[in-house]
Amino acid sequence: MGTWPRPLCVRDRASRGRREEDGVVMSGLTRMPVSAKAMTVCTVVGLVVVTAYTAALGSSGWLWFCWVVLGLVTLGVFATRE
């Protein structure tokens, strides 16, 4: 077991199978699958839209409910990624 967070330039058994560019193991958002990135962007954009709607026109429980469901689906995408 290594320490958390791991250095970016470590090349060992744990880094096999990961995308490497110039000997540096990519970390953070660059290793996320496209579907996880898309869901994250949709969730953040949805939060901004729901917040703006609430500020401009008043609260809507259905919008907040939908945003919570979208957030849970996004967490599900992260939980099921390889």
N, C-alpha and C positions, 0 to 999 in steps of 0.2 A: 504494500500500500504506500502511496506517496502522500505528500502534503497537499493541501488544497489551498489556493488554486495552484495548478501545476505551471511551471515556467513554459513559455511559448516555444522555446527552442530545444526542448528535450526530445531526443530521438531514442526511444527504447521500445520494448515489446508492446507497451500500452499504446504507442502511437501508430502501430501497424494498422493498415486498413483505413486510416484517416487521410484526408487530402493534405498533401504537403506541397508547398511551393518554396523553392530555394532552401530546403532543409528546415523550414519553419512550419510547425503544426498550426494550422489555422484554428482560431478559437472564436468564441462569441457568436455573433450573427452569421458569420461566413460559413459555419458548419451546420446551420439549421436547414432542414429541407425546405423546398420552395413552398410547400403547403403550410408549414408552420409559420414561415415569414408572411405569407398572404393572410393567414388567420390573425396574426398579431397586428398587421396593418389594419385589417378590417375592424378589429376590436377597438383599437385606439381611435380610428376615424369615427366609429360608431359612438364612442364615448364623447368625442368632441361635438358631434351632431346632436346627441341627446342633451348634452349640457347646454348647448346654444339654444336649442328649442325650448328647454325648460326656462332659461333666462329670458328669452324673448316672449314666449307665449304662455308660460306656466307649465307646471309639472304634468306629465302624463305617465300614469302607472304602467301602461302597456309598453311604452318605449323603454322604460327602465327595466321592465321584466324581460323584454327582448334582448336588451344589452347584457343582462346577467346570463341569459341562456347562451348568447354568443360568446361571452367570456368563459363559460363552462365548456363549451365545445372547443374553444381554443386550448384550454387546459387539457382536454381529452386528446387533442392532436399532439401535444407535447408528451403526454403520458404514453401514447402508443407509438411514437417514432422509434426507429431502430437506433 
